[in-house]
Amino acid sequence: IEITIEGMTCGHCQMSVTNELATLEGVKSVSVDHTLGTAIVEAEGVSNEQFEEAVTEAGYKAVGFQTIDA
């Protein structure tokens, strides 16, 4: 899934979001890019609400979710 995230401006932001998303049970891989404002997450059994909560916990706002084909 691709998550659009508002508020990330640097590598530290990117790492904070990566760490929060990686703690969710069912997440297999996380790739966050602060320059694009996106996170690509490979996961099974994780809801958009759980992703949103993790991004919020990191201090940012998840504003969009898009399923992408593997």
LUMSELO-507640 format. One line per field, with one value per residue: z, y, x of N, C-alpha, C, CB in turn. Coordinates in steps of 0.05 Angstrom, whole numbers, always signed. Glycine has a CB too. Layout:
# residues N
n_Z <- c(Z_...)
n_Y <- c(Y_...)
n_X <- c(X_...)
ca_Z <- c(Z_...)
ca_Y <- c(Y_...)
ca_X <- c(X_...)
c_Z <- c(Z_...)
c_Y <- c(Y_...)
c_X <- c(X_...)
cb_Z <- c(Z_...)
cb_Y <- c(Y_...)
cb_X <- c(X_...)
END
This chain:
# residues 70
n_Z <- c(+0_-14_+23_+31_+61_+102_+123_+131_+128_+128_+136_+188_+200_+163_+183_+233_+218_+189_+231_+265_+231_+221_+269_+270_+274_+225_+185_+132_+102_+97_+64_+65_+38_+47_+12_-28_+2_+16_+37_+25_+39_+53_+74_+113_+133_+159_+176_+143_+181_+223_+200_+195_+249_+266_+235_+255_+308_+300_+290_+245_+188_+157_+95_+51_+19_-22_-58_-85_-139_-129)
n_Y <- c(-24_+45_+102_+168_+222_+278_+331_+312_+330_+318_+272_+252_+255_+218_+171_+167_+157_+109_+75_+74_+51_+2_-25_-45_-104_-152_-123_-127_-101_-35_+26_+91_+156_+219_+262_+253_+248_+200_+132_+66_+7_-61_-107_-151_-161_-112_-53_+8_+45_+30_+40_+95_+111_+97_+132_+180_+175_+180_+233_+257_+266_+222_+224_+198_+136_+84_+25_-15_-55_-113)
n_X <- c(+17_+9_+22_+4_+36_+34_+77_+129_+197_+251_+307_+305_+250_+232_+256_+230_+176_+184_+202_+156_+116_+139_+133_+83_+43_+45_+68_+113_+152_+179_+183_+201_+196_+216_+221_+184_+140_+116_+100_+115_+87_+92_+47_+6_-59_-66_-99_-121_-132_-99_-49_-54_-57_-5_+27_+8_+25_+79_+81_+61_+16_-26_-53_-74_-88_-67_-76_-26_-3_+36)
ca_Z <- c(+0_-14_+41_+27_+88_+103_+145_+132_+115_+130_+141_+215_+196_+148_+202_+253_+206_+184_+256_+275_+214_+224_+294_+267_+269_+198_+166_+123_+94_+97_+50_+67_+23_+56_-10_-42_+22_+15_+49_+12_+60_+47_+99_+111_+156_+173_+165_+138_+207_+238_+188_+202_+277_+268_+224_+274_+331_+292_+290_+218_+181_+134_+81_+29_+18_-49_-61_-109_-145_-125)
ca_Y <- c(+0_+71_+121_+196_+232_+307_+342_+303_+349_+311_+244_+245_+251_+193_+149_+165_+144_+82_+60_+69_+32_-24_-38_-57_-132_-158_-108_-143_-82_-6_+45_+118_+177_+245_+281_+248_+248_+174_+108_+41_-14_-88_-117_-169_-159_-86_-35_+36_+59_+24_+55_+123_+115_+96_+156_+201_+171_+191_+262_+267_+261_+205_+237_+182_+108_+72_-2_-18_-83_-122)
ca_X <- c(+0_+24_+10_+13_+40_+40_+93_+157_+215_+279_+313_+295_+222_+230_+263_+209_+153_+192_+202_+129_+102_+152_+125_+56_+43_+36_+84_+136_+173_+171_+202_+190_+212_+206_+220_+159_+118_+101_+110_+107_+87_+82_+35_-17_-77_-63_-119_-112_-134_-75_-28_-58_-50_+24_+37_+2_+43_+105_+79_+54_-11_-32_-76_-84_-80_-72_-66_-10_+2_+63)
c_Z <- c(+0_+4_+35_+54_+86_+127_+146_+116_+114_+135_+168_+214_+184_+167_+223_+242_+200_+209_+266_+258_+217_+249_+291_+260_+241_+177_+159_+115_+93_+82_+50_+52_+31_+33_-27_-24_+21_+31_+33_+33_+49_+73_+93_+137_+172_+160_+160_+164_+224_+227_+196_+230_+280_+258_+243_+299_+325_+290_+263_+212_+155_+120_+57_+29_-10_-50_-87_-113_-141_-150)
c_Y <- c(+25_+90_+149_+209_+262_+313_+332_+322_+340_+281_+235_+239_+223_+169_+145_+150_+115_+65_+54_+49_+4_-39_-52_-87_-137_-143_-124_-124_-54_+9_+72_+137_+204_+265_+278_+250_+222_+153_+85_+19_-40_-100_-135_-166_-133_-67_-7_+52_+54_+38_+84_+129_+115_+121_+180_+199_+182_+221_+274_+259_+244_+216_+221_+154_+97_+45_-4_-47_-90_-133)
c_X <- c(+18_+8_+21_+13_+48_+59_+122_+175_+244_+282_+304_+266_+217_+235_+241_+185_+160_+191_+174_+114_+113_+143_+98_+58_+31_+52_+109_+159_+161_+192_+189_+208_+200_+204_+194_+135_+102_+115_+98_+109_+76_+72_+12_-34_-75_-83_-107_-113_-109_-51_-29_-50_-19_+37_+32_+20_+71_+105_+72_+26_-13_-56_-87_-72_-87_-60_-51_-4_+31_+76)
cb_Z <- c(+25_-43_+71_+7_+102_+105_+170_+120_+128_+152_+138_+235_+178_+125_+215_+263_+179_+172_+277_+275_+184_+223_+316_+245_+291_+196_+177_+99_+67_+126_+20_+97_-8_+78_-28_-56_+16_-14_+80_-14_+85_+33_+117_+108_+174_+172_+184_+117_+222_+238_+157_+197_+294_+253_+196_+283_+338_+266_+299_+197_+177_+142_+70_+2_+40_-71_-60_-107_-173_-102)
cb_Y <- c(+0_+82_+113_+212_+217_+324_+335_+274_+375_+327_+240_+267_+273_+192_+155_+193_+158_+82_+75_+96_+41_-21_-18_-43_-147_-152_-80_-160_-90_+5_+35_+126_+172_+256_+278_+221_+271_+166_+105_+35_-4_-105_-94_-199_-182_-75_-33_+49_+51_-7_+52_+131_+92_+71_+162_+199_+141_+179_+274_+255_+287_+174_+264_+195_+90_+90_-23_-1_-89_-143)
cb_X <- c(-19_+28_+15_-6_+62_+14_+80_+159_+213_+293_+343_+302_+209_+250_+290_+200_+145_+221_+218_+113_+105_+182_+124_+40_+27_+7_+91_+128_+185_+167_+208_+187_+210_+224_+244_+160_+100_+99_+102_+124_+70_+105_+27_-7_-72_-34_-143_-131_-159_-69_-29_-87_-62_+35_+25_-28_+44_+114_+105_+74_-27_-36_-67_-78_-94_-60_-89_+17_-6_+64)
END
